[in-house]
Amino acid sequence: MPKRNSDTAAGSAAGTLYICATPIGNLADITIRVLDTLKEVDLIAAEDTRHSIKLLNHFGISTPMTSYHEYNKIEKAEELVRQLQEGRNIALITDAGTPAVSDPGEELVRQCLAAGVPVTSLPGPCACVAALTLSGLPTRRFCFEAFLPPEKKERQWILDELKKETRTIILYEAPHHLVRTLQDLRDALGGGRRMTLCRELTKTYEETWQTTLDGALARYETEEPRGECVIVLEGCSIESRREEQARAWDGLTIEEHVAVYEAQGMPRKEAMRQAAKDRGLSRRDVYQRLSRPADFPQ
């Protein structure tokens, strides 16, 4: 448990930044360690002090707070690092869940590490992990995309990347943007792609719904989306990736196919071997198609 360092003399050791996970809905999910830390630190950096005061009041915590959010994250992080260097202990909290995960706390952590300030994480609630465990989709390999970017070009670039993603995909979305995001995902990945929609996690009206992208869109033709959502999507199957790659190679001659690998710096024999593998051919077939006596003496 941290000790208050408000009266620490100049030149003493730096304080510690505590990354404190807070409930994503049910207040009972907070850990004893986080509660003890929030009581004992010198300052709490909160994303929205008006929101976080409700949490602190619920648990009888009177530690001073300061605002730290997306719009002041650079300058405020510099100020907080100075206080940490002076020996103060600071807890970082977000509105809900684990700070620095798709969150401005990432910047504060970066600046602390650059300045040699100790940082430690107090694990707890995290919406993306909770949704993954509820999804019924493969959990061994997954990727977290947070919110899709609103800018059209960047958004399309991400969607194009997700077409090839074989891991389970996790995204966040607000209710007023949900339909547009589902439409974009359907257009990119196909309406039959399996998904699980998690709404209002750990709250009174929590819902976990297994469906497809087409099924989700059909529901919201007659129903208004409500509650913060986590979308968990089935990844592209390995077989689908192989079929897609095979179709891409079909547009190239064998000579062009080998040239692609050679342009990447691959030796000619290795490029021929890889092209043969891509096309489901034997190396002899490719060799006979391309070999010349001057290059490959018999």
Secondary structure, DSSP 8 states (H G I E B T S, - for coil): -----TT--TTS----EEEE-B-SS-GGGS-HHHHHHHHHSSEEEES-HHHHHHHHHHTT----EEE--TTTHHHHHHHHHHHHHTT--EEEE-SSB-TTSSSTHHHHHHHHHHHT--EEEE----HHHHHHHHH-S--SSEEEEES--SSHHHHHHHHHHHHT--SEEEEEE-GGGHHHHHHHHHHHH-TT-EEEEEESTTSTT-EEEEEEHHHHHHHTTTS---S-EEEEE----HHHHHHHHHHHHHTS-HHHHHHHHHHTT--HHHHHHHHHHHHT--HHHHHHHH--TTTS--
